[in-house]
Amino acid sequence: MRLDQNHDAADPPVAQRPAFLAVFPSIMLPMFLAVVDQTIVATAMPAIAAYTGKAERASWIVVSYLIASTIAAPIYGQLGDAFGRRRLMFVALAVFIAASLLCAASPTIELLTFARVLQGLGGGGLMTLSQALVGEAIPPRERARYQGYLAAVAVCANTFGPIAGGYLTEHFGWQSIFLINVPIGIVAGLLTRGLPNRVPEKPNWRSDPAGLLFFTVFVATTLLALEQAQQVDLRTLPELGGLLAIGIIALVLLVRQESRMPSPLIPLALLRRPASGAAMHWPRVMARHSSP
């Protein structure tokens, strides 16, 4: 069902229910897939380590997905603005499903890590585009409510992931935690077809390879440094310091690059807008009012 942006506020709730059922599942499922794959692997790690025989490298499976999804998020956001978010959602779903099949078929930890990178490249798009599609499919007065629904889905997915991962691993093997993504992803793709696809006639977009490089280096080194910091050791301090230094240098270069690009990968000008500033300070305001 297609939503009308000029829907009258006086319409009865019954008229809006079919719209909710038509729009929310198609936005919710991709978000659920992307978030649950960050936690569903946790309880399967011992089984994966035993299968591959590389327990010391098991953390790569989690870190690689986080790095790839974080890097992919702004890329999908920029490409979605230029070529249509629904179209990019199909691309992200295809990458995610194909990578899930590759994860299940991986015989070694190295190949599994590579497959998780590909899966993260799809998962980052699912998270970004799900939230962006709210702005296209939902009238402005309803968007805050749907963003709240998506936040609830993310919380439920984080909680559900380890439980589902443990059950699937115990009864069907660790490969099943990746294979379960295939039918859910196909259903999400079928539901996404009903969403609107707004594509500008003349996309005002230019590639930003330098910004992507600096952003990739910053994200990768920062997450790797945080992973190293969990196991503090005098022997790893030089490596940890080097990663942090590279991350800081990449961040400085990223800010410099994005501030002078006509079509930046990360538009820093958005942070100067009052709405963005209010959103950034909102958690602090809520904490202040909720404190006794």
Contacts in CASP RR format, 6 or more apart in sequence:
PFRMAT RR
TARGET T0000
AUTHOR 0000-0000-0000
METHOD contacts of the structure
MODEL  1
MRLDQNHDAADPPVAQRPAFLAVFPSIMLPMFLAVVDQTIVATAMPAIAA
YTGKAERASWIVVSYLIASTIAAPIYGQLGDAFGRRRLMFVALAVFIAAS
LLCAASPTIELLTFARVLQGLGGGGLMTLSQALVGEAIPPRERARYQGYL
AAVAVCANTFGPIAGGYLTEHFGWQSIFLINVPIGIVAGLLTRGLPNRVP
EKPNWRSDPAGLLFFTVFVATTLLALEQAQQVDLRTLPELGGLLAIGIIA
LVLLVRQESRMPSPLIPLALLRRPASGAAMHWPRVMARHSSP
1 18 0 8 1.000
1 19 0 8 1.000
1 22 0 8 1.000
1 23 0 8 1.000
2 194 0 8 1.000
2 196 0 8 1.000
3 19 0 8 1.000
3 23 0 8 1.000
3 137 0 8 1.000
3 138 0 8 1.000
3 139 0 8 1.000
3 196 0 8 1.000
4 139 0 8 1.000
5 139 0 8 1.000
6 139 0 8 1.000
7 16 0 8 1.000
7 139 0 8 1.000
9 141 0 8 1.000
22 194 0 8 1.000
23 137 0 8 1.000
23 138 0 8 1.000
23 146 0 8 1.000
23 195 0 8 1.000
24 146 0 8 1.000
24 149 0 8 1.000
25 191 0 8 1.000
26 133 0 8 1.000
26 188 0 8 1.000
26 189 0 8 1.000
26 191 0 8 1.000
26 192 0 8 1.000
26 194 0 8 1.000
26 195 0 8 1.000
27 130 0 8 1.000
27 133 0 8 1.000
27 134 0 8 1.000
27 137 0 8 1.000
27 146 0 8 1.000
27 150 0 8 1.000
27 195 0 8 1.000
28 130 0 8 1.000
28 149 0 8 1.000
28 150 0 8 1.000
28 153 0 8 1.000
29 184 0 8 1.000
29 185 0 8 1.000
29 187 0 8 1.000
29 188 0 8 1.000
29 191 0 8 1.000
30 89 0 8 1.000
30 92 0 8 1.000
30 93 0 8 1.000
30 126 0 8 1.000
30 127 0 8 1.000
30 129 0 8 1.000
30 130 0 8 1.000
30 185 0 8 1.000
30 188 0 8 1.000
30 192 0 8 1.000
31 126 0 8 1.000
31 127 0 8 1.000
31 130 0 8 1.000
31 131 0 8 1.000
31 150 0 8 1.000
31 153 0 8 1.000
31 154 0 8 1.000
31 157 0 8 1.000
32 153 0 8 1.000
32 156 0 8 1.000
32 157 0 8 1.000
32 184 0 8 1.000
33 96 0 8 1.000
33 123 0 8 1.000
33 126 0 8 1.000
33 181 0 8 1.000
33 184 0 8 1.000
33 185 0 8 1.000
33 188 0 8 1.000
34 69 0 8 1.000
34 96 0 8 1.000
34 122 0 8 1.000
34 123 0 8 1.000
34 124 0 8 1.000
34 125 0 8 1.000
34 126 0 8 1.000
34 127 0 8 1.000
34 130 0 8 1.000
35 127 0 8 1.000
35 153 0 8 1.000
35 154 0 8 1.000
35 157 0 8 1.000
35 158 0 8 1.000
36 157 0 8 1.000
36 158 0 8 1.000
36 160 0 8 1.000
36 161 0 8 1.000
36 164 0 8 1.000
37 65 0 8 1.000
37 119 0 8 1.000
37 120 0 8 1.000
37 123 0 8 1.000
37 181 0 8 1.000
38 62 0 8 1.000
38 65 0 8 1.000
38 66 0 8 1.000
38 69 0 8 1.000
38 158 0 8 1.000
39 157 0 8 1.000
39 158 0 8 1.000
39 161 0 8 1.000
39 162 0 8 1.000
40 161 0 8 1.000
40 162 0 8 1.000
40 164 0 8 1.000
40 165 0 8 1.000
40 168 0 8 1.000
40 177 0 8 1.000
41 48 0 8 1.000
41 61 0 8 1.000
41 62 0 8 1.000
41 65 0 8 1.000
41 165 0 8 1.000
41 177 0 8 1.000
42 62 0 8 1.000
42 161 0 8 1.000
42 162 0 8 1.000
42 165 0 8 1.000
43 162 0 8 1.000
43 163 0 8 1.000
43 165 0 8 1.000
43 166 0 8 1.000
43 169 0 8 1.000
44 165 0 8 1.000
44 166 0 8 1.000
44 168 0 8 1.000
44 169 0 8 1.000
44 173 0 8 1.000
44 174 0 8 1.000
44 177 0 8 1.000
45 58 0 8 1.000
45 61 0 8 1.000
45 62 0 8 1.000
47 169 0 8 1.000
47 173 0 8 1.000
47 174 0 8 1.000
48 58 0 8 1.000
48 61 0 8 1.000
48 109 0 8 1.000
48 112 0 8 1.000
48 174 0 8 1.000
49 55 0 8 1.000
49 58 0 8 1.000
51 174 0 8 1.000
52 107 0 8 1.000
52 108 0 8 1.000
52 109 0 8 1.000
52 112 0 8 1.000
53 109 0 8 1.000
54 108 0 8 1.000
54 109 0 8 1.000
57 109 0 8 1.000
57 113 0 8 1.000
58 109 0 8 1.000
59 227 0 8 1.000
60 109 0 8 1.000
60 113 0 8 1.000
60 116 0 8 1.000
61 109 0 8 1.000
61 112 0 8 1.000
61 113 0 8 1.000
61 116 0 8 1.000
63 223 0 8 1.000
63 224 0 8 1.000
63 227 0 8 1.000
64 113 0 8 1.000
64 114 0 8 1.000
64 116 0 8 1.000
64 117 0 8 1.000
64 120 0 8 1.000
65 116 0 8 1.000
65 117 0 8 1.000
65 119 0 8 1.000
65 120 0 8 1.000
66 223 0 8 1.000
67 117 0 8 1.000
67 219 0 8 1.000
67 220 0 8 1.000
67 223 0 8 1.000
67 224 0 8 1.000
68 116 0 8 1.000
68 117 0 8 1.000
68 118 0 8 1.000
68 119 0 8 1.000
68 120 0 8 1.000
68 121 0 8 1.000
68 122 0 8 1.000
68 124 0 8 1.000
69 120 0 8 1.000
69 121 0 8 1.000
69 122 0 8 1.000
69 123 0 8 1.000
69 124 0 8 1.000
69 125 0 8 1.000
69 127 0 8 1.000
70 124 0 8 1.000
70 219 0 8 1.000
70 223 0 8 1.000
71 121 0 8 1.000
71 212 0 8 1.000
71 215 0 8 1.000
71 216 0 8 1.000
71 219 0 8 1.000
71 220 0 8 1.000
72 120 0 8 1.000
72 121 0 8 1.000
72 122 0 8 1.000
72 123 0 8 1.000
72 124 0 8 1.000
72 125 0 8 1.000
72 128 0 8 1.000
73 124 0 8 1.000
73 125 0 8 1.000
73 127 0 8 1.000
73 128 0 8 1.000
74 128 0 8 1.000
74 215 0 8 1.000
74 265 0 8 1.000
74 266 0 8 1.000
75 212 0 8 1.000
75 265 0 8 1.000
76 88 0 8 1.000
76 92 0 8 1.000
76 124 0 8 1.000
76 125 0 8 1.000
76 128 0 8 1.000
76 129 0 8 1.000
77 85 0 8 1.000
77 88 0 8 1.000
77 125 0 8 1.000
77 128 0 8 1.000
77 129 0 8 1.000
77 132 0 8 1.000
78 205 0 8 1.000
78 208 0 8 1.000
78 263 0 8 1.000
78 265 0 8 1.000
79 88 0 8 1.000
79 205 0 8 1.000
80 87 0 8 1.000
80 88 0 8 1.000
80 129 0 8 1.000
80 132 0 8 1.000
81 200 0 8 1.000
81 203 0 8 1.000
81 205 0 8 1.000
82 200 0 8 1.000
82 203 0 8 1.000
82 204 0 8 1.000
82 205 0 8 1.000
83 199 0 8 1.000
83 203 0 8 1.000
84 197 0 8 1.000
84 198 0 8 1.000
84 199 0 8 1.000
85 129 0 8 1.000
85 132 0 8 1.000
85 133 0 8 1.000
85 136 0 8 1.000
85 197 0 8 1.000
85 198 0 8 1.000
86 133 0 8 1.000
86 136 0 8 1.000
86 192 0 8 1.000
86 195 0 8 1.000
86 196 0 8 1.000
86 197 0 8 1.000
87 197 0 8 1.000
87 199 0 8 1.000
88 125 0 8 1.000
88 129 0 8 1.000
89 125 0 8 1.000
89 126 0 8 1.000
89 129 0 8 1.000
89 130 0 8 1.000
89 133 0 8 1.000
89 189 0 8 1.000
89 192 0 8 1.000
89 195 0 8 1.000
90 189 0 8 1.000
90 192 0 8 1.000
92 122 0 8 1.000
92 123 0 8 1.000
92 124 0 8 1.000
92 125 0 8 1.000
92 126 0 8 1.000
92 129 0 8 1.000
93 122 0 8 1.000
93 126 0 8 1.000
93 185 0 8 1.000
93 188 0 8 1.000
93 189 0 8 1.000
93 192 0 8 1.000
95 118 0 8 1.000
95 119 0 8 1.000
95 121 0 8 1.000
95 122 0 8 1.000
95 123 0 8 1.000
96 119 0 8 1.000
96 120 0 8 1.000
96 122 0 8 1.000
96 123 0 8 1.000
96 126 0 8 1.000
96 181 0 8 1.000
96 185 0 8 1.000
97 181 0 8 1.000
97 182 0 8 1.000
97 185 0 8 1.000
97 186 0 8 1.000
98 118 0 8 1.000
99 115 0 8 1.000
99 116 0 8 1.000
99 118 0 8 1.000
99 119 0 8 1.000
99 120 0 8 1.000
99 121 0 8 1.000
99 122 0 8 1.000
100 119 0 8 1.000
100 178 0 8 1.000
100 179 0 8 1.000
100 181 0 8 1.000
100 182 0 8 1.000
101 178 0 8 1.000
101 179 0 8 1.000
101 182 0 8 1.000
102 111 0 8 1.000
102 115 0 8 1.000
102 118 0 8 1.000
103 112 0 8 1.000
103 115 0 8 1.000
103 116 0 8 1.000
103 119 0 8 1.000
103 175 0 8 1.000
103 178 0 8 1.000
104 175 0 8 1.000
104 176 0 8 1.000
104 178 0 8 1.000
104 179 0 8 1.000
105 175 0 8 1.000
106 112 0 8 1.000
106 114 0 8 1.000
106 115 0 8 1.000
119 178 0 8 1.000
130 150 0 8 1.000
131 147 0 8 1.000
131 150 0 8 1.000
133 195 0 8 1.000
134 143 0 8 1.000
134 146 0 8 1.000
134 147 0 8 1.000
134 150 0 8 1.000
135 143 0 8 1.000
136 195 0 8 1.000
136 196 0 8 1.000
136 198 0 8 1.000
137 195 0 8 1.000
137 196 0 8 1.000
138 146 0 8 1.000
164 177 0 8 1.000
164 180 0 8 1.000
165 177 0 8 1.000
168 174 0 8 1.000
168 176 0 8 1.000
168 177 0 8 1.000
168 180 0 8 1.000
169 176 0 8 1.000
169 177 0 8 1.000
204 263 0 8 1.000
205 263 0 8 1.000
206 261 0 8 1.000
206 262 0 8 1.000
206 263 0 8 1.000
207 263 0 8 1.000
208 257 0 8 1.000
208 258 0 8 1.000
208 261 0 8 1.000
208 263 0 8 1.000
208 264 0 8 1.000
208 265 0 8 1.000
210 257 0 8 1.000
211 254 0 8 1.000
211 257 0 8 1.000
211 258 0 8 1.000
211 261 0 8 1.000
211 264 0 8 1.000
211 265 0 8 1.000
211 266 0 8 1.000
212 265 0 8 1.000
214 250 0 8 1.000
214 251 0 8 1.000
214 253 0 8 1.000
214 254 0 8 1.000
214 257 0 8 1.000
215 250 0 8 1.000
215 254 0 8 1.000
215 265 0 8 1.000
215 266 0 8 1.000
217 246 0 8 1.000
217 247 0 8 1.000
217 250 0 8 1.000
218 247 0 8 1.000
218 250 0 8 1.000
218 251 0 8 1.000
218 254 0 8 1.000
221 243 0 8 1.000
221 244 0 8 1.000
221 246 0 8 1.000
221 247 0 8 1.000
221 250 0 8 1.000
222 243 0 8 1.000
222 244 0 8 1.000
222 247 0 8 1.000
224 243 0 8 1.000
225 240 0 8 1.000
225 241 0 8 1.000
225 243 0 8 1.000
225 244 0 8 1.000
225 247 0 8 1.000
228 236 0 8 1.000
228 239 0 8 1.000
228 240 0 8 1.000
228 243 0 8 1.000
229 240 0 8 1.000
254 266 0 8 1.000
255 268 0 8 1.000
257 264 0 8 1.000
258 264 0 8 1.000
258 265 0 8 1.000
258 266 0 8 1.000
258 267 0 8 1.000
258 268 0 8 1.000
259 268 0 8 1.000
270 276 0 8 1.000
271 277 0 8 1.000
271 280 0 8 1.000
END
